Amino acid sequence: MGRIIFYEERNFQGRSYECMSDCSDMSSYLNRCQSCRVESGCFMVYERPNFMGNQHFMRRGEYADSMSMVGTRDCIKSCRMIPTHRGKFRIKIFEEENMSGRSNELQEDCENIMDRLRMSDCMSCQVMEGHWLLFEQPHFHGRMMYLRPGEYRSFRETGMSSTRFMSMKRIMDSCN
C-alpha cells in the first residue's frame, strides 16, 4: 500500500492532502501542489488532471519544492499509485501506432531500442505483464510514461507532447 502527502506550499507548508490511491483531479483538495512526501510505495504524478500530460516517477522520499519533484514550475494535478508486482514482466513494442510495423517482445529493461532491437521508434505497445516506464531518450533519460497491463495503440492519447520512446524499464519491487 502506498501513501503520499501533497502540500500547497514549498517545504511541506500550507494545506495538505493525503492520498493512498489514484486521484484524477487534486483541484478539489488543493489549489496547487508545491511539495510532497512519499511515505510508502511509488507514484506517478501528472501535470494535468485525469492522468494526462508530462509524468514523473516518485518513490519514497521528500520533495520540498515543485522543481525538485517534477523539474518544472508546473503544479501536480493528478497522481496514480503504482501497485507492487512480483511476477514476470512482458511487453511487446511496435514501431508504428495501432500496434503495427516491426515489433519485439521484451522481458527485461532495454536501454536503447535502436542499438539493441534495431527499431527506429516505439509508438505503440501491449503490456502483458508487470508495470513499465517508457523514456523518450535512450538510457532511461527524458520524459517518461507509466504503463500498466493493457494495449496502448497511440501514445498521443496520454496527452504527452512527445509520442516517441527509445528506452524502457521494469518497475521492480523498489516501491515498498
Beta strands, then each sheet from edge to edge (+ up, - down):
strand 1: 3-9
strand 2: 13-19
strand 3: 35-40
strand 4: 42-48
strand 5: 52-58
strand 6: 61-63
strand 7: 78-82
strand 8: 90-96
strand 9: 100-106
strand 10: 124-129
strand 11: 132-137
strand 12: 141-147
strand 13: 150-152
strand 14: 167-170
sheet 1: 2+ 1- 3+ 6-
sheet 2: 5+ 4- 7+
sheet 3: 9+ 8- 10+ 13-
sheet 4: 12+ 11- 14+
end
